Amino acid sequence: MRTFHINLKSTPKRSVIVCRRNVLSKQLKEDLPRLKAGGAMIFTDSNVFSLYQRKIKALDLPVFVMPAGEEYKTEQTLLALLKAMAEADLRRCSTLIALGGGVVGDVGGLAASLFMRGISCIQVPTTLLAQVDSSVGGKTAIDFCGVKNLIGAFHQPVYVYADPDFFKTLPPRELRCGLGEIVKHAALNGTLFDKLLANRDKLFDLGFLSEIVPENIAIKAEIVCKDPNETGLRGCLNLGHTTGHAIELTQKELSHGECVLLGLLYENRIARRYLATDEAYLDALESLIRTVLVGDLRFDAEEAARLALHDKKNTAEGTVSLAVPTRRGEFAFLKLEYSNYVKALKEIGKAL
């Protein structure tokens, strides 16, 4: 078992992240007396509930199940969950347990931040992506008006329980999705980058992935501690995400992690055009991305650019803000005029 702490600046709030096995049958059962005393509800999706129904029911807590899928990360799901929380008589001292992947964690965290102006949330991420990324750091959101994560809040979970046993039920594509965020972390951390390159034949091995999950959590936790509300440094975690989010809205058949990988591939090449970079390092990073990413590497550049122009990370009208890799363990923030961004996406797509 490994434990990490996220201590936020100028506030007593703290997240405790625990990496251990048998979370459902051990950790949450250990927590039950405290949870029941204050009141608690489990929020999950239909896929996770079907896989772990027996263990979930054994906890003897109210359960709200949303339909599985990014398309349900909406205000309708959020309001339905809040209604269920009210009907379960949750109070200010209660806890919402978000058991699932990134969608469940995002919607559940946002509901916890809104209910009675904020109640405790425990994140139990069941996917590789959620364990290494979305469950850590307190970002919560729903998609709105065709824009990904447009409505959201920062709401740190009191606990995150990361259990590698959940990986046994994940198909290879879900592992690829999680590897999208792992490769992003490697672009920020030279030690992890070297480890992935040295073990590129083990990237889909569950033992290897279980081994590097705590390392990925530690990388993100360190950044979040320094910049919890993304006013500066934490923006580096958006590597690949401006373009990746836009691709995700246009290519519905791709997962979030696949879109991040594709976005990182394009933004890697954009960095070469506009910044002084280490070409050999960026070649190695692109090679690593291509080890994980499969399928067509092209998309509708004009549509993606139009959507990227509305990304919430943009700070000036008519520009697109990117965080891009430059050298081993280094990144830069880059603002491009919209016309230059469209041109770059088109030309890179033709060259791939």
N, C-alpha and C positions, 0 to 999 in steps of 0.2 A: 504494500500500500504506500502511495506517495501523496503528500498533501502540499498544496500551495495556498498562499494568502494574497488577496488583492486588497491593499490598504489604500483608501482614497485620500487625496490631499484635502486638508481643511474640513474633514468630516469624519465622524466616528464610524461610518459605514465600512463594512468589510465583507468580502466574499471569501469563503473557504472552498477550495477545490480539492476533491478527494479522488484519487485514482485507485480503484480496488475492484475485485471481482464480486459477483453475487450481490449486487446492489439491491435488487428487488427482494430477495429472500433473506438478506442479512441486514444491510445498512438501513433500509426503510423500516424494517421490523424493529430494529433498535430504536429508531426515531418515533415509533408509533405512540407511545405514551405521551410524549410532548406534543406531537401533532394533534392527537385527539383532544388533548386538554384545551388547546387553543382553537381547534376546528381546522379541518383541512379538506381539500378536494384534489383529485387527480384529473389532469387534463391530458388527453392523448388523442391519437388518430386511429382510424379504422384498421390500418395495417398493423400497427403496434399492438392494438387491443386484441386482434385475432391471434397474434403470435404469443402474447404473454397474458392472456385472459385469466388463466388459473392463478398466476402469481399476483395479478392486480386485484382480483376479487378477494384473495386471501388477506389483503391489507384492510379490508372492511371499511373503506372510505368511499364517499360519493365520487362518481366518475362521470366526466363529460367527454364524449367521443366525437371528434369532428371528422368529416370526410378527409381522406388522405389526398394530398396534392397541393402544389403551389397555387393552383387556380382558386383554392378555398381560403387563401390568406387575405381575407376581405373584411370589410366592416360588418357584413352580415354574420360571419363566424365570430368576430369579436363581440358583437352585441349579444349573440346567442350564449356565448360563454359567460359574459357578465350577468345575464339573466339567470343562468344556472347557478352561478355563485351566490346570487341573492337568494334564490329559492333554497339553496343548501344552508342558508343562515350563517354564511361566513361573516366574520367580524374583523375589526382592525388588528386583532391578535392572531388572525388565521393565516394559513399558508396555502398557496396554490403550488401543486407539484406538476411541473411540465415534463411529461414523459414522452419523448419522441425525437424526431429530427429537427432540422432548423425551422420549419414552418411552425411546428408545435411550440418550440422554444420562443420564437418571435411573438406569436399571438398570445401565448400564455404569459410571457413577461410583460407585454403591454397591458393585458387585462389586470395583472397584479399591480401594475403601476397606477391604474385608474380606479380600481375598486376601493371605495372609501378613502380616496386620495393616496392609496399605496398600502399594500399588504406584502408580507414576505412571500418570496418565490424560491422554490428549489428546482433547479434544472437537472433533469436526468436525461442526458443526450444519448440516443440509441444509434446514431449513425456516426461514421468516422468523421464526416465534415463537422457535425455539430459538436463532437468531442474536442476537436482541435481548434475550432474557431467560434461558431455562432453562440455556443453556450457560455463562453468566457468573455466578460467585459461589459455586460449589462445593456447591450444594444437590443431594443425591441421595436417591432414595427409591423404594419400591414401594408400591402400594396393598395394604391388608390389612384383613380383617374388615369390608369394605364402607366403609372410610374412606380417602380419598385421601391418599397420601403418609404413611401412619401410621408406617411403618418406614423410617428413613433416617439419613443422617449428613452432616456437612459434610466435603467432600473436594475441595480445590481442584485443578483440572486444571493441569498444568504449562504446557500450551498450549491455546488455543482458536483454531481456524482458521476464520474466517468468510468464505465465498466467495459473492458475489452471483450467480455463474453457476448455482448450484443453483436459483435462483428460476425459471429458464426452464422447469423441469419441474413447477412447482407449479400446481395448479388454482386458480381464483379463491377457492374456499372456504378453501384453505390460506393464501392471502394475507389473507383476512378474519381468520382465526385469529391470525396474527401481528400484525395491526393492533389486535387486542384489547389486547395488551401495549404496543404503541406509543402508543395513546390513553391507557393508564394512565400511562405515563411522561410524556405531555404534561400530565396532570393534576397532575404533580409539578414540572414545569419550564415556566415561562412562555414561554421562547423557543421550545421545541418546540411548545407549544400554539399559539402565534401562527403558526408555520410550517405546521402542519397545517390550521388554519382558512383560511389564505391559499391553500393548495393542495388544498382538499378535492375538487376535480375530478381530482386526480392521485393519489389515495390508492392506486389499484390499478395505477399505472404503474410498471413494473419499474425504470426509470431513477430515478424519484423515490425509490422504496423503497431502492434501492442507495445513494443519496445520504444517506439519513437513518439507515441502520443504524449507522454509526460513532458518530453523535450519540447514539443510544439506548444503545449499549454504554458510551459515556463516562458517561452519566447513571447507569446502574446500577453501573458500576465505582467511581465516586466514592462512592456510598452503601455499597457492600460494603467498600471500604477503611476506612471510618469505623466500620463495625459488621459484621464478617465473620460473626458467629454469631447475628445477629438478637436482640440483647438490648435494643435500643432503636430507633434511627433506621431500621434496615433494615425494620422492620415497616411502614413507609410503602409498601413495594413490594407489600403485600397489599391495596392499594386494589381493591375489587371482588371480592376472592378469597374472603372468608368466604361470602358469598352465592353467588358464582360456583362455588365448589367444590361446594356443596350442590346447586345446579342441575345441575351436571355429573353428579352421581350419580343424579339423577332423570330427566334428559332425555338419554338415551344417544345420541340422534341429533345433538346439538350438540357442536361441538368445544370444546376448552379455551378458546380465545380468544373464541369466541362467548359462552361462559358468563361469562367475565370482563367482557365488554362489558355483558351483561345484568345481572350483579351490580353493576357500577359504575353502571348506570342506576338501579337500585333504591336503592343506597346513597347516590347523589347526592340522591335525594328524602328518604331518611331523615335525611341531614345537615341539610336545610332544616327538618325538624321539631324537631330537638333542639339545634341549634347556631346561633350567629350566623354567617351566611354572606353572601357576595356573590351575590345572586340573579341578577344579569345574567351573571356569570361561569358560574354553574351552569346557566343557560339555554343559554349558548353550548356548554358541555361536553356537555349532553344532546343538543344539535343535532348535534354532531360524532359522538357515539355513534350516533345514528340514521342518519347518513350511511353508516356502515359496517354496522350491524346490520340484518338483514332477517328477516322471518318473525314468528311469534307472540311477543309480549313477555310472555306470562303463563305461569305454571307452578303446580304444586301447592304453595301457600305452606306448608301445615302439614307436608307431608313434607320440604320443603326446610329449614324451620326446625328440625325435629327433627334432621336431619343436621348442620345448622350448630351445634347445641348440642354436638356431639361434635368440633367442629373443634379441632385441636391448639393453635390460637392463643388459645383461651379460657383465662382465668386464674382465674375464680371460678365456683363451681357455680351453675347456673341463670341464667347470663348469656351473652350472645353478644358477642364482641369484634370490632370493626370498625375499619378505617382508612378514613376518608372525606374527600373533597375539600371544601374550604371556600371558598378564594379562589384567584386565579391563582397557581400555584406553591406553594400552602399546603394542608396537610391537618391532620386531628386524629384522635386515637384516641378511640373511643366505645364504652362498654360499655352494653348494653341488657339489661334484664330479659327473659327468654324470652317472657313474655306480650306485652310491648310490641313485641318483634321480630316475632312472629307477626302481631299486629294490623297493624303497619306494612306487612308484605309483602302481606297480603290487601287492604288499602285502596289501596295503590299499584297492585296488579294490576288492581283494578276501575277505577281512574282512567285506566289506559293504553289 
